[in-house]
Amino acid sequence: MSSSVIDFLATERRLGTYNYEPIGVVLSRGEGVWVWDIEGNRYLDCLSAYSAVSQGHCHPKILAAMVEQAHRLTLTSRAFHNDQLAPFYEEIAALTGSHKVLPMNSGAEAVESAIKSVRKWGYEVKGVPDGQAEIIVCADNFHGRTLGIVGFSTDPETRKHFGPFAPGFKIIPFGDAAALEAAITPNTVAFLVEPIQGEAGVIIPPAGYFTKVRQLCTASNVMLVLDEIQTGLGRTGKLLAEQHEGIEADVTLLGKALSGGFYPVSAVLSNNDVLGTLRPGQHGSTFGGNPLACAVARAAMRVLVEEGMIENAARQGARFLEGLKDIRANTIREVRGRGLMLAVELHPEAGRARRYCEALQAKGILAKDTHEHTIRIAPPLVITSDQVDWALERFAATLTQDFS
Ligand SMILES: *Cc1c(COP(=O)(O)O)cnc(C)c1O
């Protein structure tokens, strides 16, 4: 049996596929915004499993729903009905104002499912000639890790030696509505885009971008597919990030926080007949829509609303952002964020963000670097003002250190 941090790391390195480079902390317990390592050290979680644990670690009500359902029924497959699926549909549709729901498991599966459905819609409703459907995506996108998805990534690391890739995708710059207008052809079926690019380093598009995008998509009968897997469910201080510009996507993708971190649950939501084109036998998933997933997701959505987490994300996000902006450190190039989706971009001369994350770890904060020079900050949405202030003191102390 492994016991020390060194042992755990060595065993992972020996037996595991080396496709991650985690911060050297081995966690064994979590509660709310806090996690504890195997030595009993406590950390404020400023990553929240890439926003999947928005409701806080081991939320008692989601836990209770999961345990209760696990005792009753966990999996039926979609060969039979189960008594959790219909209530899940009703609640997610009511929460998001959607008309059709397709339950899946991982975020990448939701993206793949959306790609399949908008193509089908394109051929059967829009009238695009078979095999000619085009989907427009953005540079620096992150939509998951399946072959279909990495094929339209612009990150060489993500794509290299995984090809050949599927055709049918056109890449334009993010935040550039004129580029979208120029890229649309009669065969364009959809524009797939993140409201804020998370993995790219919390990149917020210019104000008015999505209003223009919505107009262009409507004018050309192109489905606007918003990947809200990271931005959705309160992360940016609104239920959906699209609400910041008062628009509505045709297809919305949710995942991550849809289960509060207990279980992989994702969903494709559509406001029109996109999902209506799918017929029995044409798409599915053994685990998609299973009763355990539905019970967990129902509880995860309920606590998000009942416990005011979305409003709290707006309030604490503003406090966190202001606090970060007040830090006077020549290591900082830019601070940006919306709600509790925040990032500190360092000057290249300040050294790698990874070292700052390690220094934060020593001070009791877990945050994750992205793209060499960016520290991303996304605590659970249950964070309090005192905890934000506690975190800010430690960010200030760390960012004024010089590691270069
Ligand atoms: C995390 C993420 C995904 C992929 O979700 P997985 O559950 O890891 O497959 C897709 N899109 C966005 C925007 C994400 O942040």
The ligand as an ORCA input file, in Angstrom:
! r2SCAN-3c Opt
* xyz 0 1
  C     -14.355     20.739    -19.814
  C     -14.906     21.227    -21.073
  C     -15.339     20.336    -22.074
  C     -15.134     18.847    -22.001
  O     -15.744     18.250    -20.907
  P     -15.270     16.781    -20.456
  O     -16.266     16.396    -19.393
  O     -13.881     16.915    -19.925
  O     -15.325     15.906    -21.645
  C     -15.929     20.885    -23.197
  N     -16.065     22.195    -23.343
  C     -15.677     23.079    -22.406
  C     -15.881     24.543    -22.618
  C     -15.062     22.631    -21.237
  O     -14.627     23.502    -20.334
*
